[in-house]
Amino acid sequence: MIRARGRGVLAVCLATVLLSACGSSPSTGGHTVTLDFFQFKPEAVGTFDRLIAGFEAEHPGIRVAQHHVPSPETAIRTRLVKDDVPDVISLNGNSTFGELASAGVFYDFSRSRAAERVLPGVKKILRDLGSGGKGELNGLPFASNASGVLYNKALFAKYHVAVPTTWNGLIAAAETFKKAGVTPFYGSLKDAWTSLPPFNQLAANLTPGDFWTARAQGRTSFARQYPETARKLTQLYRYTQKDTFSRDYNAANEAFAKGRAAMYVQGSYALPPIKAYQPAFDIGLFPLPAGNAPGATRLVSGVDVALTMGRHPKHPKESMEFLDYLMRPDVVAAYAAEQSAIPPLEGTAPSDPALRPLLPYVTRNRITGFVDHRIPKAVLLEAIVQQFLIDGDRAAFLRTLDREYTKAVERRS
């Protein structure tokens, strides 16, 4: 659901853009080019319609046709196989993006003007997923998100709990709330995927930085490097409510908004649906501290929207003009305000108060990517993690991760 405040910010921003465009009418050469824009987020269709209107006002010789379809990742794979490449593409920065980038089907933006403004740490997260060649950047990060611990500021203040900066501090906070009769963490494991935000944050901060390279070379394994992640994941879920396995994501958003838990391990994308319930308290968000060295905690962040185009675009000039427009700081900031996202450009900041404390992590490159974005979807990670939280069999969990990961990688190679 789109918040009225965010929509207002975007409207003001676009009004400014449209007014500034009135004095400029670039030459069209007497013909109109229509760009095919493949857009993957259903909740952002209206947002992009308004952004497209602003672009077309400045570029009367270019029209942009936005296309959103169900199952966008399947749809884009099908189109690429048929060599039917859209002029401009938006995708989530996940394992699918990495696979396609590694296949060399996307343009290299490493020397583009738009890429110069993107924060280095954000570019690294996208590059780490895969690229068409050494040093290439095959997408432009348009919006970032973050995974962390959403918390009820009123309950923290009432029970004199400080924002935890260490794992021991996090568990101590959970104990304080438990003793006071307040649910420490709200769980929603009816939806298997909701097990991934805590899994991602723990794994990203507890495993060596070279894990994925070493795993690919057979020098390590999940069984060797993930026991602490598994142990702390089960410890965290001991502090959720009794009906964790019968509550889904939507129910959790509503319950947290109504003050039924002090904390909720989720992503920044959960803020708009939570706020739709009009909570009577302010919401904060902090990175989950997986260890006991406060300065070592890294924010788990992903490229929520990556913009790209084909390696050999049909309309290179017009497509790049549209991409340059979308990557303007005012446009990026307007989108981020509406979607509760983190703008990934230098000199920009989140408009949502809950996200502002995360800015130092982003600007100082204390960020790391989502672990599940490095694991092929064929592994069915969310089901494996959910099963582990049901049965608690750590050895089986790690053994299954290694087996399924190896099978998926072998199938791809």
Backbone torsions as a table, in degrees:
resi	resn	phi	psi	omega
1	MET	NA	138.0	-177.7
2	ILE	-89.1	127.9	179.5
3	ARG	-75.3	142.9	-179.0
4	ALA	-60.9	-38.8	-178.4
5	ARG	-64.1	-43.7	-179.5
6	GLY	-63.6	-40.6	-180.0
7	ARG	-63.9	-37.0	178.5
8	GLY	-65.8	-41.8	178.1
9	VAL	-59.6	-45.4	-179.0
10	LEU	-64.1	-41.7	-179.0
11	ALA	-61.8	-43.2	178.7
12	VAL	-63.0	-44.0	-178.5
13	CYS	-62.1	-44.8	-178.1
14	LEU	-71.0	-32.7	176.6
15	ALA	-61.3	-40.9	177.6
16	THR	-62.7	-43.0	179.8
17	VAL	-62.2	-45.1	-177.6
18	LEU	-65.2	-39.7	178.9
19	LEU	-64.7	-39.6	-179.1
20	SER	-69.8	-20.5	-178.2
21	ALA	-81.5	-16.5	-172.6
22	CYS	-61.6	-29.3	-177.0
23	GLY	-88.7	-0.7	-176.4
24	SER	-121.5	128.9	177.1
25	SER	-135.5	85.8	-178.4
26	PRO	-62.6	151.2	-179.6
27	SER	-64.4	135.1	-179.4
28	THR	-102.7	-5.1	-179.2
29	GLY	69.3	13.4	175.2
30	GLY	83.8	5.8	178.3
31	HIS	-141.8	162.1	-178.8
32	THR	-113.4	133.5	175.7
33	VAL	-103.4	130.5	176.7
34	THR	-106.0	121.8	179.9
35	LEU	-94.2	137.7	175.3
36	ASP	-91.0	110.7	-177.1
37	PHE	-106.4	109.9	178.5
38	PHE	-87.9	116.9	-172.6
39	GLN	-124.9	125.3	-168.2
40	PHE	-94.7	-14.1	-173.5
41	LYS	-97.3	112.7	-178.8
42	PRO	-62.9	-34.2	-178.3
43	GLU	-74.4	-7.8	-177.3
44	ALA	-109.6	7.7	-178.6
45	VAL	-58.8	-48.7	-180.0
46	GLY	-64.0	-38.4	178.1
47	THR	-60.3	-48.0	-179.0
48	PHE	-69.1	-30.5	174.5
49	ASP	-58.5	-42.3	-179.9
50	ARG	-70.7	-37.2	177.2
51	LEU	-66.3	-39.5	177.9
52	ILE	-62.3	-41.0	178.4
53	ALA	-60.3	-40.5	177.4
54	GLY	-64.7	-40.7	178.8
55	PHE	-65.4	-45.4	-177.6
56	GLU	-65.8	-29.0	176.9
57	ALA	-64.5	-32.1	179.3
58	GLU	-88.3	-18.0	-175.1
59	HIS	-131.3	76.6	-176.2
60	PRO	-61.1	-16.9	179.4
61	GLY	-91.0	2.8	-178.0
62	ILE	-128.3	131.5	172.8
63	ARG	-114.9	147.6	179.8
64	VAL	-123.1	121.8	177.9
65	ALA	-102.9	110.2	-179.9
66	GLN	-81.1	131.8	177.7
67	HIS	-124.8	119.5	173.5
68	HIS	-119.7	132.8	-178.6
69	VAL	-131.0	156.0	173.2
70	PRO	-62.9	154.7	179.5
71	SER	49.1	60.7	-173.7
72	PRO	-61.0	-33.5	-178.5
73	GLU	-67.6	-38.7	175.2
74	THR	-66.7	-41.2	-178.0
75	ALA	-63.9	-42.9	-178.5
76	ILE	-69.4	-35.9	176.3
77	ARG	-61.1	-44.4	-179.3
78	THR	-61.8	-43.5	-179.4
79	ARG	-66.6	-39.4	-179.9
80	LEU	-66.8	-38.5	177.7
81	VAL	-61.8	-35.9	-180.0
82	LYS	-84.3	4.9	-176.9
83	ASP	58.7	32.1	177.1
84	ASP	-106.1	75.7	-171.3
85	VAL	-88.9	121.7	176.5
86	PRO	-60.2	157.4	179.8
87	ASP	-67.6	-43.7	179.2
88	VAL	-134.0	140.0	-173.7
89	ILE	-130.2	138.2	168.4
90	SER	-116.2	135.1	179.9
91	LEU	-143.0	156.6	170.8
92	ASN	-72.7	141.7	178.6
93	GLY	-80.4	78.1	-177.6
94	ASN	-128.8	-161.9	-176.4
95	SER	-65.1	-32.1	178.2
96	THR	-65.0	-45.2	176.5
97	PHE	-57.8	-44.8	-179.6
98	GLY	-60.8	-41.3	179.1
99	GLU	-63.5	-45.2	-178.1
100	LEU	-68.6	-40.1	177.9
101	ALA	-62.5	-42.4	-179.6
102	SER	-65.0	-24.9	178.6
103	ALA	-77.6	-5.3	175.9
104	GLY	78.6	23.5	-176.7
105	VAL	-92.1	-10.1	-176.1
106	PHE	-107.0	154.6	180.0
107	TYR	-64.7	151.0	175.9
108	ASP	-96.7	112.4	-178.0
109	PHE	-97.5	9.4	-171.9
110	SER	-59.0	-26.3	-179.7
111	ARG	-109.3	12.6	-177.6
112	SER	-80.8	154.6	179.6
113	ARG	-64.0	-38.7	-177.7
114	ALA	-63.4	-34.2	-177.4
115	ALA	-72.6	-22.2	-176.6
116	GLU	-62.4	-29.2	-176.0
117	ARG	-86.8	-10.7	-176.9
118	VAL	-75.6	135.7	179.4
119	LEU	-59.3	136.6	-175.6
120	PRO	-54.8	-41.9	-178.9
121	GLY	-63.5	-34.5	179.4
122	VAL	-70.4	-41.3	176.3
123	LYS	-60.8	-38.9	-179.7
124	LYS	-63.7	-41.0	178.6
125	ILE	-58.3	-42.5	-179.9
126	LEU	-70.1	-42.0	179.1
127	ARG	-62.6	-37.6	-177.7
128	ASP	-62.5	-23.1	178.6
129	LEU	-71.5	-28.2	-179.5
130	GLY	146.8	154.1	178.4
131	SER	-151.5	164.3	-178.5
132	GLY	-79.3	-6.2	-179.9
133	GLY	178.7	166.6	-177.5
134	LYS	-59.5	128.8	177.4
135	GLY	80.8	-3.0	-178.3
136	GLU	-76.4	151.5	171.9
137	LEU	-124.7	107.2	-170.1
138	ASN	-97.5	14.3	174.6
139	GLY	-158.1	160.0	177.1
140	LEU	-108.3	114.4	178.2
141	PRO	-64.3	116.0	-176.5
142	PHE	-98.7	-34.0	179.2
143	ALA	-150.9	137.4	177.6
144	SER	-111.0	158.2	173.1
145	ASN	-126.8	-178.4	179.4
146	ALA	-147.5	145.8	173.9
147	SER	-108.1	136.3	-177.6
148	GLY	-167.6	-157.9	178.9
149	VAL	-110.9	110.1	172.4
150	LEU	-75.4	137.4	-177.9
151	TYR	-139.0	152.4	-178.8
152	ASN	-86.9	105.1	-175.2
153	LYS	-62.4	-31.7	-179.4
154	ALA	-67.1	-42.9	179.5
155	LEU	-68.5	-37.7	177.2
156	PHE	-61.6	-41.4	180.0
157	ALA	-69.3	-41.6	-177.5
158	LYS	-60.9	-39.1	-176.9
159	TYR	-103.5	14.1	174.1
160	HIS	55.2	45.7	178.9
161	VAL	-102.1	125.5	176.8
162	ALA	-83.8	155.5	176.5
163	VAL	-62.6	121.9	-176.2
164	PRO	-68.0	140.2	176.2
165	THR	-118.4	-0.3	177.3
166	THR	-136.4	163.3	177.4
167	TRP	-62.7	-45.5	178.9
168	ASN	-60.3	-36.9	177.5
169	GLY	-66.7	-36.8	178.5
170	LEU	-64.7	-45.3	179.7
171	ILE	-67.3	-37.2	177.1
172	ALA	-62.6	-40.4	177.6
173	ALA	-63.4	-43.3	178.6
174	ALA	-61.0	-40.2	178.8
175	GLU	-64.8	-39.9	178.3
176	THR	-59.8	-47.0	-179.7
177	PHE	-67.1	-40.2	-179.9
178	LYS	-60.4	-45.2	179.8
179	LYS	-65.5	-27.0	179.3
180	ALA	-85.7	-0.3	-179.9
181	GLY	83.1	16.6	179.0
182	VAL	-106.0	131.9	176.6
183	THR	-63.0	121.1	-177.9
184	PRO	-66.2	-51.8	-178.5
185	PHE	-126.0	138.0	174.4
186	TYR	-92.1	127.4	179.7
187	GLY	-108.8	150.8	-176.4
188	SER	-142.8	53.7	-171.5
189	LEU	-77.4	3.2	169.7
190	LYS	-60.9	-34.9	171.6
191	ASP	-93.3	110.3	-173.8
192	ALA	-56.2	-35.5	-174.0
193	TRP	-64.9	-20.1	-178.9
194	THR	-72.5	-6.4	173.2
195	SER	-77.2	-14.9	-173.4
196	LEU	-77.5	-37.1	178.1
197	PRO	-54.8	-49.1	176.7
198	PRO	-68.3	-37.3	177.4
199	PHE	-59.6	-47.0	-179.0
200	ASN	-59.7	-45.0	-175.4
201	GLN	-68.6	-39.6	178.6
202	LEU	-68.8	-49.5	-176.9
203	ALA	-63.3	-40.2	-177.6
204	ALA	-65.0	-29.9	-176.1
205	ASN	-99.6	-9.6	-175.8
206	LEU	-110.4	-6.8	-178.5
207	THR	-110.6	153.7	-178.7
208	PRO	-61.6	151.2	-178.7
209	GLY	-63.2	-23.6	-178.7
210	ASP	-97.0	17.3	-174.7
211	PHE	-55.9	-47.1	-172.9
212	TRP	-68.2	-37.4	175.6
213	THR	-65.2	-45.8	-179.7
214	ALA	-64.8	-38.1	179.3
215	ARG	-65.6	-41.3	179.2
216	ALA	-64.5	-31.1	-179.6
217	GLN	-90.1	1.7	178.0
218	GLY	75.1	18.1	-178.3
219	ARG	-91.3	-7.5	177.7
220	THR	-152.4	-177.2	-177.4
221	SER	-155.3	166.0	173.6
222	PHE	-64.1	-37.6	-179.6
223	ALA	-60.1	-31.4	-178.1
224	ARG	-85.1	-36.5	-170.4
225	GLN	-105.0	-13.6	-173.0
226	TYR	-106.5	4.7	179.1
227	PRO	-57.7	-40.8	-179.5
228	GLU	-67.0	-37.9	175.7
229	THR	-59.1	-46.3	-179.5
230	ALA	-63.0	-43.9	-178.3
231	ARG	-62.8	-45.9	-177.1
232	LYS	-72.5	-28.9	177.3
233	LEU	-64.2	-45.2	178.4
234	THR	-67.0	-35.7	178.5
235	GLN	-62.6	-41.0	-179.8
236	LEU	-61.0	-43.2	-176.0
237	TYR	-74.9	-7.3	172.9
238	ARG	-70.9	-14.3	-177.7
239	TYR	-105.4	15.7	175.3
240	THR	-94.4	170.9	-178.5
241	GLN	-71.5	164.1	-173.5
242	LYS	-64.6	-30.1	-176.4
243	ASP	-96.2	30.9	-178.4
244	THR	-51.8	-41.5	-174.1
245	PHE	-80.0	-4.3	178.0
246	SER	-113.2	5.3	-179.6
247	ARG	-110.6	134.2	-179.4
248	ASP	-101.9	-177.4	-175.6
249	TYR	-58.8	-46.2	-178.4
250	ASN	-64.0	-41.0	178.6
251	ALA	-64.6	-37.7	179.7
252	ALA	-66.7	-40.9	178.0
253	ASN	-59.5	-44.5	-179.5
254	GLU	-66.6	-43.9	-178.2
255	ALA	-63.1	-43.3	179.0
256	PHE	-64.8	-41.8	179.4
257	ALA	-61.3	-28.9	-178.7
258	LYS	-92.5	10.0	172.5
259	GLY	80.6	23.4	-175.7
260	ARG	-87.5	2.6	175.1
261	ALA	-156.2	153.3	-179.4
262	ALA	-79.9	-32.2	-175.3
263	MET	-138.1	160.0	-176.7
264	TYR	-152.6	111.3	-178.0
265	VAL	-81.9	107.1	-175.9
266	GLN	-154.0	-168.1	179.5
267	GLY	-108.0	168.2	179.2
268	SER	-60.9	-25.3	179.1
269	TYR	-63.3	-16.6	179.4
270	ALA	-80.1	-12.9	-176.3
271	LEU	-61.8	-48.2	-180.0
272	PRO	-59.2	-48.0	179.1
273	PRO	-65.5	-31.6	176.2
274	ILE	-66.4	-45.5	-177.2
275	LYS	-68.8	-18.7	176.9
276	ALA	-63.8	-23.3	177.2
277	TYR	-86.6	3.5	176.2
278	GLN	53.1	63.4	179.1
279	PRO	-60.3	148.2	-177.6
280	ALA	-91.2	21.3	-179.2
281	PHE	-144.2	161.2	175.9
282	ASP	-82.2	143.5	-179.6
283	ILE	-104.5	136.7	172.6
284	GLY	-117.6	169.5	177.5
285	LEU	-145.0	128.8	176.5
286	PHE	-131.6	151.0	177.4
287	PRO	-64.1	138.2	179.2
288	LEU	-69.2	118.7	179.8
289	PRO	-80.7	110.3	-175.3
290	ALA	-84.2	-20.8	-179.1
291	GLY	-126.5	-168.3	-176.3
292	ASN	-111.5	18.1	172.3
293	ALA	-110.3	101.5	-174.1
294	PRO	-51.6	-40.5	-177.3
295	GLY	-73.4	-8.5	-177.5
296	ALA	-90.2	-13.0	-177.6
297	THR	-66.1	129.7	176.1
298	ARG	-112.9	142.8	177.0
299	LEU	-76.4	128.6	175.2
300	VAL	-84.6	116.4	-174.2
301	SER	-135.9	149.4	178.3
302	GLY	-132.9	164.3	174.8
303	VAL	-86.9	101.4	-176.7
304	ASP	-66.3	-38.6	177.2
305	VAL	-132.8	120.1	173.7
306	ALA	-111.7	131.1	177.4
307	LEU	-99.7	139.9	179.7
308	THR	-155.9	179.9	173.1
309	MET	-151.3	172.7	-177.1
310	GLY	-66.0	158.2	-179.3
311	ARG	-57.1	-38.7	179.6
312	HIS	-125.9	80.3	-172.8
313	PRO	-65.3	147.4	179.0
314	LYS	-70.3	-34.9	-179.5
315	HIS	-127.3	72.5	-173.1
316	PRO	-59.9	-44.3	-176.9
317	LYS	-65.6	-49.4	-177.3
318	GLU	-68.3	-40.0	178.8
319	SER	-62.9	-41.5	179.8
320	MET	-69.1	-33.0	176.2
321	GLU	-63.2	-41.2	178.3
322	PHE	-65.8	-42.9	178.9
323	LEU	-64.9	-41.8	178.0
324	ASP	-61.4	-37.9	177.8
325	TYR	-64.5	-48.7	-179.1
326	LEU	-61.6	-31.5	-177.2
327	MET	-87.3	5.6	174.6
328	ARG	-64.0	139.9	-177.8
329	PRO	-54.0	-39.4	-179.0
330	ASP	-67.2	-35.8	-179.9
331	VAL	-73.0	-44.7	177.7
332	VAL	-59.0	-44.1	-179.3
333	ALA	-65.9	-38.2	179.4
334	ALA	-65.1	-43.7	177.8
335	TYR	-62.1	-45.2	-178.8
336	ALA	-61.4	-38.3	179.6
337	ALA	-63.5	-40.3	-178.5
338	GLU	-73.9	-36.4	-172.6
339	GLN	-100.1	8.1	-176.1
340	SER	52.1	48.3	179.6
341	ALA	-107.8	173.4	177.1
342	ILE	-106.2	118.0	178.5
343	PRO	-68.9	128.3	-172.0
344	PRO	-93.0	20.1	-177.4
345	LEU	-103.2	149.3	175.5
346	GLU	-60.0	137.3	178.2
347	GLY	84.4	2.4	177.4
348	THR	-110.2	163.5	-179.0
349	ALA	-149.0	152.6	177.1
350	PRO	-63.7	143.7	177.1
351	SER	-87.2	-24.3	-179.2
352	ASP	-73.4	123.8	-179.1
353	PRO	-56.0	-30.6	-179.7
354	ALA	-66.9	-25.6	-175.7
355	LEU	-95.6	-16.9	-174.8
356	ARG	-59.6	-37.6	178.6
357	PRO	-64.4	-13.1	180.0
358	LEU	-83.3	-13.4	-174.1
359	LEU	-56.3	-43.2	179.2
360	PRO	-59.8	-33.4	176.8
361	TYR	-63.7	-41.1	-177.0
362	VAL	-72.1	-46.8	-175.5
363	THR	-72.1	-26.4	-179.8
364	ARG	-97.8	12.0	176.9
365	ASN	60.7	29.6	173.1
366	ARG	-90.8	52.6	-178.2
367	ILE	-130.3	156.8	176.6
368	THR	-146.5	157.3	-174.5
369	GLY	-80.3	168.6	177.5
370	PHE	-69.3	130.8	179.4
371	VAL	-62.9	-40.3	-177.5
372	ASP	-66.8	-16.7	175.5
373	HIS	-76.7	-13.8	178.4
374	ARG	-96.4	-4.2	-177.5
375	ILE	-109.7	124.7	-179.5
376	PRO	-54.2	143.6	-178.1
377	LYS	-63.1	-24.5	179.4
378	ALA	-63.1	-17.9	178.8
379	VAL	-68.6	-24.8	-176.3
380	LEU	58.3	51.0	-174.6
381	LEU	-56.1	-43.3	-175.1
382	GLU	-61.9	-37.3	178.7
383	ALA	-69.2	-36.4	179.7
384	ILE	-66.6	-43.7	179.6
385	VAL	-67.5	-42.5	178.6
386	GLN	-59.5	-43.9	180.0
387	GLN	-61.8	-39.1	177.9
388	PHE	-61.9	-40.1	-179.6
389	LEU	-72.8	-19.5	174.9
390	ILE	-78.9	-49.1	-173.0
391	ASP	-100.2	-17.7	178.1
392	GLY	69.9	14.5	-178.1
393	ASP	-84.7	93.4	-174.5
394	ARG	-65.1	-43.4	-178.6
395	ALA	-62.0	-43.8	179.0
396	ALA	-65.1	-39.0	179.1
397	PHE	-58.9	-51.7	-177.4
398	LEU	-69.2	-37.1	178.0
399	ARG	-64.1	-41.9	179.2
400	THR	-65.6	-41.3	177.5
401	LEU	-57.7	-48.0	-179.6
402	ASP	-63.2	-45.4	-177.9
403	ARG	-62.8	-49.5	-176.0
404	GLU	-70.3	-35.5	177.5
405	TYR	-64.3	-45.6	179.6
406	THR	-61.5	-43.4	179.2
407	LYS	-61.3	-44.2	-177.7
408	ALA	-66.0	-41.8	-179.7
409	VAL	-66.4	-41.3	179.4
410	GLU	-64.3	-36.7	177.9
411	ARG	-65.8	-34.4	-179.1
412	ARG	-75.8	-28.3	-173.1
413	SER	-87.0	NA	NA
